[in-house]
């Protein structure tokens, strides 16, 4: 055992140097280094006691025994902290962790003052433990030490049980477990005086701990950047992650990342990111993209967000990526890349978009049905008038033909006939102009709503179109549209006039329907509020039922029974808010009437809050 203790001491020094060269400054690394120092002091103190025996300097044995307890007393608490750090358990603050060192510190005071009270050793001999007489405090120290070691074991067993089947991470836990259990068993055998176990036995047993940690550090990267507990969580998460150190070397990744990317890239721990991404061009993404982003993250020390479309097996998957700098004591030690598969969300959004377009087209077609009825009525009157004017013109032409060569018809009569013909032609032309205006307005209004026409139009043009398109509907419903102009009619609004016309028409039609065929007035008011144009449509038709008000813009609801689709206000709200960045709200008083407001920014805003009036 004496010679093996020298080997153990050498391994302690080697492992300490290896850990010290690791630039990572996390808790586990600090605890390991402290553990190595304490174990070094313990081992060298026991060896020093043996050398004192060999060279006849037994008067110094007690000094080295007291020195040994710098390791003996602190190592159990240190092992407890290592287990806590590995399993992310226990207190995180320095003040709360200090509690674990209270008993070891008291032990130092008691053993160094042992000559005064004998509370630790009543009689001490080396190396034969049979003749040692322990004081009362020794049992307090021993109970606390075994409690710490047992607590460390239970923490690891609990962690392994909760995360069973998790591969490398549980292997790290097994290494810690072996490194703790072996020295405990040996120390118990030494303490109870089993033959063959001497003062060298426990420090030598910690050689197993040293070798276990040494193996775990290089085989399982045990003290590098990623805490074991976090790795367990990430292995069970649906998100993908990969850890890259400051030298662009892959340190770690979770199982979902490996499952997705192993067929696409040459992924392996402790390989360079550039080498792993050499096959990335098969996915449709240049291999230098990820490297450039990681470098940008290293330089900026900020979180960077990117979206990627990755092709695999003929299928395109959508991912959103988050690159976060891993900072320890404000020093850059690597980058964590988190990827989330948003393919389903993207596909769902595309389906919602297509459904929204279909709803708009459905409402558009419904509006066209009403529009065509109005067109037929609006065109019928001028066409009938033109037919009458044409007959009058035919009669004048026939009269003129009969007057040719008739001496009774004077020049003044010819001029009178010509003037009558001109009047009829003028009347026909005025009707044609009216028909042309209707056709032009309708043609412009039938543009598909999925086309984003960002033109400009004036307030006067908006009012003119509304009046033309609503003319027939107003007559049929016995309603009167009163326009209250409170704005310069040359004010220019940016956007698609067709969409706004349909919004206003829908609200006016709703007001007409609210009157239920009874005569009524509808007030259209347009005014300016700061940098917005407000369009107000007001009626005195009795108000909106309370059960409909909350759902008016959120759902497709109607008060028209089978005669309504419920799309009008729903689509109008979507158009005003989504396309223009505007707002839409209403005020209603039961038994009196309602007033709808449409706010359109003079300059389109990308994002606009929805004001609740």
Buried (B, 14 or more C-beta within 10 A) or exposed (E): BBEBBEEBBEBBEEBBEBBEEBBBEBBBBBBBBBBBBBBBBBBBBBBBBBBBEEEEEEEEBBBBBBBBBBBBBBBBBBBBBBBBBBBBBBEEEEEEBEEBBEBBEBBBEBBBEBEEEBBBBEEBEBBEBEEBEBBEBBEBBBEBBBEBBBBBBEBBEEBBEEBEEBEBBBBBBBBBBBBBBBBBEBBBBBBEEEEEBBBBBBBBBBBBBBBBBBBBBEEBBBBBBBBBBBBBEBBEBEBBBBBBBBEBBBBBBBBBBBEBBEEBBEBEBEEBBBBBBEBBEBBEBEBEEBBEBBEBBBEEEEEBEBEBEBEBEEEEBBBBBBBBBBEBEEEBBBBBBBBBBBBEEBEEEEEEEEEBEEBBBEBBEBBBEBBEEBBEBBBEEBEEBBEEBEEBBEEBEEBBEEBEEEEEBEEEBEEEBEEBBEBBEEBBEBBEEBBEBBEEBBEEBEBEBEEEBEEEBBBBBBBBBBBBBBBBBBEEBEBEBEEEEEBEEEBEBBBBBBBBBBBBBBBBBBBBBBBEEEEBBBBBBBBBEEEBBBBBBBBBBBBBEEEEBEEBBEEBBBBEEEEBBBBBBBBBBBBBBEBBBBBBBBBBEEEEBBBBBBBBBBEBEEEBEEEEE
